[in-house]
Amino acid sequence: MNAIKGRLVPLRDVVLVSDMDFGEQKTSSGIIISSDDGKAHGIKSRWAKVWAIGPDQQDVKVGEWICVEHGRWTRGFTVETENGEITLRRVDKDAIMLTSDERPNDVTISPTKS
């Protein structure tokens, strides 16, 4: 499949993301977790980086990291950028659960302690 070239502009409140990880992961403590994509235990939310947003999107910003409910994203499509090819996905805006200014270091989500 060829990469899409040119300028992409999301419509309305669409959110496009990159860097959604489906492969092997490593926790902040160094534990390696094998790829679980396509397996029953792989049904979990995933973090992704907001790559572009439509003009009506007010909940997230470009560059922010978001956690999306499992399966609430499209299949990826390849885009050619000045830094090489990347895979983008559209996420369901109603499935965005969390945001972070920095890439989360761990693969799990833990509540903050008071």
C-alpha atoms as an extended CHARMM CRD file, in Angstrom:
* protein
*
       114  EXT
         1         1  MET       CA              0.0000000000        0.0000000000        0.0000000000  PROA      1               0.0000000000
         2         2  ASN       CA              1.3140000000        3.4470000000       -0.8740000000  PROA      2               0.0000000000
         3         3  ALA       CA              1.6840000000        6.1980000000        1.6670000000  PROA      3               0.0000000000
         4         4  ILE       CA             -0.6010000000        9.2060000000        1.4550000000  PROA      4               0.0000000000
         5         5  LYS       CA              1.2450000000       12.3750000000        0.4730000000  PROA      5               0.0000000000
         6         6  GLY       CA              0.1720000000       15.9660000000        0.8820000000  PROA      6               0.0000000000
         7         7  ARG       CA             -1.6160000000       17.9890000000        3.5140000000  PROA      7               0.0000000000
         8         8  LEU       CA             -4.2690000000       16.2410000000        5.6270000000  PROA      8               0.0000000000
         9         9  VAL       CA             -6.9250000000       18.3210000000        7.3750000000  PROA      9               0.0000000000
        10        10  PRO       CA             -9.3620000000       16.5340000000        9.7120000000  PROA      10              0.0000000000
        11        11  LEU       CA            -12.9790000000       17.6990000000        9.4710000000  PROA      11              0.0000000000
        12        12  ARG       CA            -15.3330000000       18.7670000000       12.2870000000  PROA      12              0.0000000000
        13        13  ASP       CA            -14.1690000000       17.2920000000       15.6230000000  PROA      13              0.0000000000
        14        14  VAL       CA            -12.1300000000       14.3900000000       14.2250000000  PROA      14              0.0000000000
        15        15  VAL       CA             -9.0270000000       13.2960000000       16.1710000000  PROA      15              0.0000000000
        16        16  LEU       CA             -6.1230000000       11.6420000000       14.2990000000  PROA      16              0.0000000000
        17        17  VAL       CA             -3.4170000000        9.9060000000       16.3410000000  PROA      17              0.0000000000
        18        18  SER       CA             -0.0030000000        8.3740000000       15.8220000000  PROA      18              0.0000000000
        19        19  ASP       CA              2.3020000000        6.2510000000       17.9870000000  PROA      19              0.0000000000
        20        20  MET       CA             -0.3800000000        3.7700000000       19.0940000000  PROA      20              0.0000000000
        21        21  ASP       CA              1.6490000000        0.8110000000       20.3280000000  PROA      21              0.0000000000
        22        22  PHE       CA              0.5670000000       -2.7380000000       19.5150000000  PROA      22              0.0000000000
        23        23  GLY       CA              3.9110000000       -4.4720000000       19.8430000000  PROA      23              0.0000000000
        24        24  GLU       CA              6.0880000000       -5.5390000000       22.7110000000  PROA      24              0.0000000000
        25        25  GLN       CA              5.9380000000       -3.1330000000       25.6570000000  PROA      25              0.0000000000
        26        26  LYS       CA              8.2300000000       -2.4970000000       28.5970000000  PROA      26              0.0000000000
        27        27  THR       CA              7.0310000000       -1.2520000000       31.9840000000  PROA      27              0.0000000000
        28        28  SER       CA              8.9110000000        1.4780000000       33.8520000000  PROA      28              0.0000000000
        29        29  SER       CA             10.2910000000       -1.2370000000       36.1420000000  PROA      29              0.0000000000
        30        30  GLY       CA             11.7860000000       -3.1120000000       33.1540000000  PROA      30              0.0000000000
        31        31  ILE       CA              9.2920000000       -5.9590000000       32.7360000000  PROA      31              0.0000000000
        32        32  ILE       CA              8.8360000000       -6.8890000000       29.0660000000  PROA      32              0.0000000000
        33        33  ILE       CA              5.2610000000       -7.6050000000       28.0050000000  PROA      33              0.0000000000
        34        34  SER       CA              4.8840000000       -9.5350000000       24.7400000000  PROA      34              0.0000000000
        35        35  SER       CA              2.7110000000       -8.2280000000       21.9410000000  PROA      35              0.0000000000
        36        36  ASP       CA             -0.9100000000       -9.0660000000       22.7120000000  PROA      36              0.0000000000
        37        37  ASP       CA             -2.5310000000       -7.6630000000       19.5980000000  PROA      37              0.0000000000
        38        38  GLY       CA             -5.2110000000      -10.0200000000       18.3130000000  PROA      38              0.0000000000
        39        39  LYS       CA             -5.3900000000      -12.0250000000       21.5490000000  PROA      39              0.0000000000
        40        40  ALA       CA             -8.2080000000      -12.0500000000       24.0950000000  PROA      40              0.0000000000
        41        41  HSD       CA             -5.9900000000      -10.6480000000       26.8570000000  PROA      41              0.0000000000
        42        42  GLY       CA             -4.9810000000       -7.8250000000       24.4950000000  PROA      42              0.0000000000
        43        43  ILE       CA             -8.3730000000       -6.1990000000       24.9400000000  PROA      43              0.0000000000
        44        44  LYS       CA             -7.3420000000       -3.0320000000       26.7200000000  PROA      44              0.0000000000
        45        45  SER       CA             -7.1650000000        0.6940000000       26.2860000000  PROA      45              0.0000000000
        46        46  ARG       CA             -4.1880000000        2.1430000000       24.4330000000  PROA      46              0.0000000000
        47        47  TRP       CA             -2.2430000000        5.3950000000       24.5200000000  PROA      47              0.0000000000
        48        48  ALA       CA             -1.6680000000        7.4300000000       21.3580000000  PROA      48              0.0000000000
        49        49  LYS       CA             -0.2930000000       10.8490000000       20.4580000000  PROA      49              0.0000000000
        50        50  VAL       CA             -2.6870000000       13.3940000000       18.9520000000  PROA      50              0.0000000000
        51        51  TRP       CA             -1.3300000000       14.1800000000       15.4850000000  PROA      51              0.0000000000
        52        52  ALA       CA             -4.1030000000       16.4440000000       14.1530000000  PROA      52              0.0000000000
        53        53  ILE       CA             -7.5820000000       17.6290000000       15.1490000000  PROA      53              0.0000000000
        54        54  GLY       CA            -10.5460000000       19.0690000000       13.3010000000  PROA      54              0.0000000000
        55        55  PRO       CA            -11.5200000000       22.7260000000       13.8070000000  PROA      55              0.0000000000
        56        56  ASP       CA            -14.4320000000       21.8560000000       16.1360000000  PROA      56              0.0000000000
        57        57  GLN       CA            -12.4020000000       19.6140000000       18.4900000000  PROA      57              0.0000000000
        58        58  GLN       CA            -12.0450000000       21.2760000000       21.9040000000  PROA      58              0.0000000000
        59        59  ASP       CA            -11.2650000000       18.3690000000       24.2420000000  PROA      59              0.0000000000
        60        60  VAL       CA             -7.7020000000       17.5600000000       23.1450000000  PROA      60              0.0000000000
        61        61  LYS       CA             -4.7110000000       19.3560000000       21.6400000000  PROA      61              0.0000000000
        62        62  VAL       CA             -2.1530000000       18.3390000000       19.0220000000  PROA      62              0.0000000000
        63        63  GLY       CA              0.8890000000       16.7950000000       20.7150000000  PROA      63              0.0000000000
        64        64  GLU       CA             -1.0640000000       15.5890000000       23.7460000000  PROA      64              0.0000000000
        65        65  TRP       CA             -1.1770000000       11.8840000000       24.6780000000  PROA      65              0.0000000000
        66        66  ILE       CA             -4.6260000000       10.3110000000       25.0210000000  PROA      66              0.0000000000
        67        67  CYS       CA             -5.8360000000        6.9840000000       26.3650000000  PROA      67              0.0000000000
        68        68  VAL       CA             -8.5570000000        5.4630000000       24.1830000000  PROA      68              0.0000000000
        69        69  GLU       CA            -10.9870000000        2.6510000000       25.0440000000  PROA      69              0.0000000000
        70        70  HSD       CA            -10.1260000000       -0.6640000000       23.3980000000  PROA      70              0.0000000000
        71        71  GLY       CA            -11.0710000000       -0.9680000000       19.7540000000  PROA      71              0.0000000000
        72        72  ARG       CA            -12.3840000000        2.5800000000       19.3920000000  PROA      72              0.0000000000
        73        73  TRP       CA             -9.9640000000        3.4730000000       16.6070000000  PROA      73              0.0000000000
        74        74  THR       CA             -9.7640000000        2.7780000000       12.8950000000  PROA      74              0.0000000000
        75        75  ARG       CA             -7.2740000000        0.6110000000       11.0900000000  PROA      75              0.0000000000
        76        76  GLY       CA             -4.1080000000        2.5290000000       10.4100000000  PROA      76              0.0000000000
        77        77  PHE       CA             -3.2120000000        4.2960000000        7.2030000000  PROA      77              0.0000000000
        78        78  THR       CA              0.2890000000        5.3560000000        6.2180000000  PROA      78              0.0000000000
        79        79  VAL       CA              1.1800000000        8.9970000000        5.6840000000  PROA      79              0.0000000000
        80        80  GLU       CA              4.4540000000       10.2910000000        4.2850000000  PROA      80              0.0000000000
        81        81  THR       CA              5.7890000000       13.2220000000        6.3230000000  PROA      81              0.0000000000
        82        82  GLU       CA              9.0090000000       15.1890000000        6.1070000000  PROA      82              0.0000000000
        83        83  ASN       CA             10.3620000000       12.9020000000        8.8770000000  PROA      83              0.0000000000
        84        84  GLY       CA              9.4110000000        9.6410000000        7.1320000000  PROA      84              0.0000000000
        85        85  GLU       CA              6.3100000000        7.4680000000        7.0520000000  PROA      85              0.0000000000
        86        86  ILE       CA              3.9580000000        7.1920000000       10.0350000000  PROA      86              0.0000000000
        87        87  THR       CA              0.7470000000        5.3020000000       10.7330000000  PROA      87              0.0000000000
        88        88  LEU       CA             -2.3050000000        7.3760000000       11.6310000000  PROA      88              0.0000000000
        89        89  ARG       CA             -5.6650000000        6.2990000000       13.0450000000  PROA      89              0.0000000000
        90        90  ARG       CA             -8.9300000000        8.1150000000       13.7010000000  PROA      90              0.0000000000
        91        91  VAL       CA            -10.1710000000        7.6320000000       17.2520000000  PROA      91              0.0000000000
        92        92  ASP       CA            -13.7390000000        7.8510000000       18.4940000000  PROA      92              0.0000000000
        93        93  LYS       CA            -13.8050000000       11.1550000000       20.3720000000  PROA      93              0.0000000000
        94        94  ASP       CA            -16.3040000000        9.7360000000       22.8760000000  PROA      94              0.0000000000
        95        95  ALA       CA            -13.8430000000        6.9550000000       23.7620000000  PROA      95              0.0000000000
        96        96  ILE       CA            -11.0490000000        9.2580000000       24.9590000000  PROA      96              0.0000000000
        97        97  MET       CA            -10.6740000000        8.5600000000       28.6820000000  PROA      97              0.0000000000
        98        98  LEU       CA             -7.5080000000       10.3850000000       29.7710000000  PROA      98              0.0000000000
        99        99  THR       CA             -5.0010000000       12.9360000000       28.5420000000  PROA      99              0.0000000000
       100       100  SER       CA             -1.3580000000       13.5260000000       29.4050000000  PROA      100             0.0000000000
       101       101  ASP       CA              1.1540000000       16.1550000000       28.3430000000  PROA      101             0.0000000000
       102       102  GLU       CA              3.8990000000       13.5090000000       28.3120000000  PROA      102             0.0000000000
       103       103  ARG       CA              4.0420000000        9.9560000000       27.0260000000  PROA      103             0.0000000000
       104       104  PRO       CA              3.0690000000        7.6600000000       29.9100000000  PROA      104             0.0000000000
       105       105  ASN       CA              6.0430000000        5.6140000000       31.1210000000  PROA      105             0.0000000000
       106       106  ASP       CA              4.0760000000        2.5630000000       32.1470000000  PROA      106             0.0000000000
       107       107  VAL       CA              1.6070000000        0.3640000000       30.2890000000  PROA      107             0.0000000000
       108       108  THR       CA             -0.8460000000        0.3280000000       33.1910000000  PROA      108             0.0000000000
       109       109  ILE       CA             -3.0920000000        3.0480000000       34.5250000000  PROA      109             0.0000000000
       110       110  SER       CA             -3.0710000000        3.4920000000       38.2830000000  PROA      110             0.0000000000
       111       111  PRO       CA             -5.1900000000        5.8590000000       40.3610000000  PROA      111             0.0000000000
       112       112  THR       CA             -3.3100000000        8.6470000000       42.0990000000  PROA      112             0.0000000000
       113       113  LYS       CA             -2.8420000000        8.2340000000       45.8240000000  PROA      113             0.0000000000
       114       114  SER       CA             -4.1090000000       10.9720000000       48.0970000000  PROA      114             0.0000000000
